[in-house]
Amino acid sequence: MTSIDPLQLDAQDPLAWARQEFEIPLQGDSGGHGMSLSSLPPSHPSQTQLDQANKSGHGLHVLRSWLLTGDGQVVYLCGNSLGLLPKKARELMIQEIDVWSKRAVYGHFAHPHDRPWKNIDDTVVPGLAKVVATLSPQQIDNAVVALEPREGEDTLRTEDILARIEEYGDEGAYFGLDLAHAVGNVPLELSAWGVDFAAWCTYKYLNSGPGAVAGYYIKEGLDDGGRRSRLPYLFSRATIRLAGWWGQNRTTRFLMSPEFDPIPGAQGYQHSNPPVFSSIPLIAHLELLERAGGMQVLRRKSEALTGYLWDLLERSRFHVPPAGGEATTTGRIGFRILTPSTPSERGCQLSLLILPAGSHTMERVFNHMVQRGVVGDERRPDVIRLSPVPLYNRFVDVQVAVRVFEESLQAVLDEGDV
Ligand SMILES: Cc1ncc(COP(=O)(O)O)c(C=O)c1O
């Protein structure tokens, strides 16, 4: 796959249109060269300019200067941390600001765009339910079964997770998932898989913006609204919920009666009305996802994009193959890929262990990358994470990012002191 021209792959990409739906930060604004608060509209080379540059034989060189200098956009491989702003979210946010200005409290009930704030969750729940393939959503016992990778391995094996579920499921343990890195990244079928409960943030692969509203799921029928907890715990195995006003039956919520009539399932855990401004970008993303053809379409491109990243990295002169723990003690500057090599066992992201481990090389490499306009994220002490996202990343972003990563490793090597 590495012999294929990434510009050609981008030209054939059926999802290429989606990138135009996002605001890609400019290097000058992004904080890579010091913080600037200006927010200029993005400008980027047109497809014709890219084609011309490519034909002239120095496509990558020209492209890199566009991407990485002047008003070029950053190469953003950081959707695993914070997804980019959909242009539609800006439009919808302005609409909401106008509704606030013009209608104030009536925005809760009479909304000109059919998104009454009182029921803002209704606007996002159907789309989100499609992303995680659920019908609706329980609480866990306070016992947690901890799992660790096998000796000398970096990640949990699926077979070990399944064996543990078998072992403890019969004893009545609940199976829950933290989907922060999975939702919007890989197709999920929580109902079909029999998952008991799950929780996730929405600002990574669902592009809802920093600290935006979270989501959670409880298996149909598992939660009865806390009614059983009125029986003595030992007899009921009931879950105890921290209930709030918004967990009250919708039809009686505003009667303010002393009687609490809890909604069974996930919706019954809402404390108050959901934050409208953080739900709005989520609506924009879910619309975009629908237009793109759903999670399976995204996943197809994602496998190709991350596969391309894998291939380029594996061929790098700095790549150290997985050979137990030995690679971390060689003292040589390089990297090892921690993420599983099998596409079905991973999502967008590849996690790179920078070697030698424990030497602060990672921070130095990361800083060089930031200064060259490539945005990934770091997990101390030694890991850099890169995530090409199918909606807004191109194959050429991956190519540039790997070049810059290698240049950054070389720069640290040249500086010495490792
Ligand atoms: C629910 C949840 N789980 C886990 C994480 C950890 O994510 P990260 O691996 O980026 O630190 C986050 C952070 O965003 C989160 O919201």
PDBQT file of the ligand as one rigid body, heavy atoms in Angstrom, charges set to zero:
ROOT
HETATM    1  C1  LIG A 501     -15.497   8.358  29.386  1.00  0.00    +0.000 C 
HETATM    2  C2  LIG A 501     -14.018   8.549  29.151  1.00  0.00    +0.000 A 
HETATM    3  N1  LIG A 501     -13.199   7.483  29.287  1.00  0.00    +0.000 NA
HETATM    4  C3  LIG A 501     -11.875   7.589  29.074  1.00  0.00    +0.000 A 
HETATM    5  C4  LIG A 501     -11.320   8.787  28.672  1.00  0.00    +0.000 A 
HETATM    6  C5  LIG A 501      -9.826   8.815  28.487  1.00  0.00    +0.000 C 
HETATM    7  O1  LIG A 501      -9.471   9.244  27.253  1.00  0.00    +0.000 OA
HETATM    8  P1  LIG A 501      -7.906   9.404  26.923  1.00  0.00    +0.000 P 
HETATM    9  O2  LIG A 501      -7.397   8.021  26.596  1.00  0.00    +0.000 OA
HETATM   10  O3  LIG A 501      -7.891  10.311  25.752  1.00  0.00    +0.000 OA
HETATM   11  O4  LIG A 501      -7.232   9.978  28.143  1.00  0.00    +0.000 OA
HETATM   12  C6  LIG A 501     -12.119   9.919  28.534  1.00  0.00    +0.000 A 
HETATM   13  C7  LIG A 501     -11.489  11.195  28.158  1.00  0.00    +0.000 C 
HETATM   14  O5  LIG A 501     -11.819  11.905  27.346  1.00  0.00    +0.000 OA
HETATM   15  C8  LIG A 501     -13.510   9.797  28.756  1.00  0.00    +0.000 A 
HETATM   16  O6  LIG A 501     -14.314  10.847  28.616  1.00  0.00    +0.000 OA
ENDROOT
TORSDOF 0
